[in-house]
Amino acid sequence: MKTIRLQYFAILREKRGQSEESRQTTATCPAELYGELKAAFHFPLTTEQLRVAVNGEFSAMDTPLNEGDEVVYIPPVAGG
């Protein structure tokens, strides 16, 4: 198990009811971690609809996760 810091934005923040948290996980990459979160909190988006940043850098969904990493899932946003 490792502890990952998470930040949520837009619809993910609304669904989760908070903007950040620390979570223990066995996930090896952001895609696996998002699968856990989606199942637990009924997030409506797929991994294909998101971008992810690990430790402040845009990353692939298969980037290896390590103890203490910060993961931010970035949903699509509408603007005008």
N, C-alpha and C positions, 0 to 999 in steps of 0.2 A: 504494500500500500504506500502511496505517496500523497502528499498534500499539495493541491493545486489551488492557486488563487484565481478566482473568476470575476469578470466584470460583465454586466449585462446592459444592453442598450435597447431602446425603442420597444418593439413588441415583446422581446425576450424579457426585458425588465418588467413590463406590465404583467406578463404571465407569471413570472417568478415572484413578483411583489417586493423585490429589492434589487439594488444596483450592483452589489458585489457580495462575495462570500468566499470562504475557504472550504474546500471539499476534499475528502479522502476518496481515492479512486485507485483502481487497478488498471485503468485505461492506459494504453501505450501511446496513443496519439489523439489529436483533437477530434478526429472523426468518431473514435470509440467513446471518448468522453461526452461528445454531443449526443450520441446514442443513449447513454445513461441519463443525461439531463432531459432529453426529449421524452423518454419513458417515464421519468419521475415527475416532470412538471407539465407534460402535454404540450410542449412547444410545437407550433404549427409548421415551422419551416423545415426543409430538408437541408442536408449539408451542402447540396449543390446551390442553394439559395443564399448561402452565407459566405463571408470571408472570415478568416481567422488571423489573429495576431498572437504570437507567442513571444513573451518578454519584449513587447514593444515593436516587433517587426512582423510585417505580413508574412504568413507562412502557409505551407501546404497542409491539407487536412491529415496527411500521413507523417508529419513532423514528429519525431520522438519526443515524448514528454518526460521531464525529470522532476524530482522533488523540488518544490518551491517555485516552479514555473508560474507565470501569470498568463492566463489565457483570456482573450477577449473575442467573443463571437460578434460579428458585425453584420446585422441584417440589412437588406436593401432599404433605402429610405427614399421617400418621395419628396420632391422639393418643387418650389415654384418661383 
